Amino acid sequence: MVSPGDKPDNVPPKIITGPDNVKIWDRPNAFGPVPANQMEEGKKVCSQIDLVAVGYHPNAQDENGKKFPNGGFLCVPKK
């Protein structure tokens, strides 16, 4: 199972296109835990694709290397 690290890595994760042409994070372990003040936003973002937020990185990047304004969430299937 994909899981975040203990804290956000110095090198932010970036969206890439995986082998099956689905967009994925290049380094899931670069995420730290979801902070309490980001829980609601993580729930909102990940639930749009029927997933749950397990990680957050304040400097996560889109596929063009541009920082997401509000950081990025690592979303995984609900248990």
C-alpha positions as CSV (number, residue, x, y, z in Angstrom):
1,M,0.0,0.0,0.0
2,V,1.2,3.5,-0.8
3,S,1.8,5.6,2.3
4,P,3.4,9.0,3.2
5,G,6.6,9.5,5.1
6,D,6.9,11.0,8.6
7,K,7.2,14.5,7.3
8,P,7.2,16.3,3.9
9,D,10.4,15.7,2.0
10,N,12.6,18.6,1.0
11,V,12.1,17.5,-2.6
12,P,8.4,17.9,-3.4
13,P,6.4,15.1,-5.2
14,K,5.3,15.7,-8.8
15,I,2.5,14.4,-10.9
16,I,3.6,12.1,-13.7
17,T,1.8,9.9,-16.2
18,G,2.1,6.3,-15.2
19,P,2.5,3.3,-17.5
20,D,-1.3,2.9,-17.9
21,N,-1.6,6.6,-18.8
22,V,-3.1,7.5,-15.4
23,K,-1.7,10.5,-13.5
24,I,0.1,9.5,-10.4
25,W,2.6,11.0,-7.9
26,D,6.3,10.2,-8.7
27,R,7.3,9.9,-5.0
28,P,4.4,9.1,-2.6
29,N,6.8,8.7,0.3
30,A,7.7,12.4,-0.2
31,F,4.4,13.3,1.5
32,G,4.0,13.8,5.2
33,P,0.9,13.2,7.2
34,V,-2.2,15.4,6.6
35,P,-2.0,18.3,9.1
36,A,-5.2,18.9,11.2
37,N,-5.8,22.2,9.5
38,Q,-5.8,20.4,6.1
39,M,-8.0,17.5,6.9
40,E,-11.3,19.0,5.6
41,E,-9.6,20.1,2.3
42,G,-8.0,16.7,1.9
43,K,-11.3,15.0,2.4
44,K,-12.9,17.3,-0.2
45,V,-10.2,16.8,-2.8
46,C,-9.8,13.0,-2.4
47,S,-13.5,12.2,-2.1
48,Q,-14.1,13.7,-5.6
49,I,-12.4,10.6,-6.9
50,D,-13.8,8.2,-4.2
51,L,-10.5,8.1,-2.3
52,V,-9.2,9.2,1.1
53,A,-6.3,11.6,1.9
54,V,-3.4,10.0,3.8
55,G,-0.6,12.4,3.0
56,Y,0.0,16.1,2.3
57,H,2.9,18.1,0.9
58,P,2.8,21.9,0.9
59,N,5.0,22.2,-2.2
60,A,3.6,19.4,-4.4
61,Q,3.9,20.0,-8.1
62,D,1.7,19.5,-11.1
63,E,3.0,17.7,-14.2
64,N,4.6,20.9,-15.5
65,G,6.6,21.3,-12.3
66,K,4.4,24.2,-11.1
67,K,3.6,24.3,-7.4
68,F,-0.1,23.6,-6.5
69,P,-1.2,26.8,-4.7
70,N,-2.6,24.9,-1.7
71,G,-0.3,22.0,-1.7
72,G,-1.1,18.4,-2.8
73,F,-2.7,15.4,-1.2
74,L,-1.8,11.7,-1.5
75,C,-5.1,9.9,-2.0
76,V,-5.6,6.2,-1.6
77,P,-8.6,3.8,-1.8
78,K,-11.0,3.8,1.2
79,K,-10.6,0.7,3.4
